[in-house]
Amino acid sequence: MNLTSPSNVFYLPAPIMIPATPPPPPTRWSVLRARAFCGWQRFRLTVREVAMVIRRAGRRLEDDYPRWLDVAPAAAPVPRFARPARVLDFESARARRRPSPS
């Protein structure tokens, strides 16, 4: 068994791990600012959801969509063959694909 077969896979040497200094701990103000921002975003989303429910004012959820979306008739199902073709006629398929001589 030949273990030295040519290959296009190359292994790079692992980097030398130098211990990095830990990042400084976050300040109180940066933590407070991040928590305030997250709280503000949650409050905004909650107000939007409550306003949407109030604006709906007791209507059913499906009434929020326009009526014209339901007007289009459902497409008729495409008939499927009961089983796959047993004989593939490539010559007639090529003849159908050729442009007509007219």
Beta strands, then each sheet from edge to edge (+ up, - down):
end
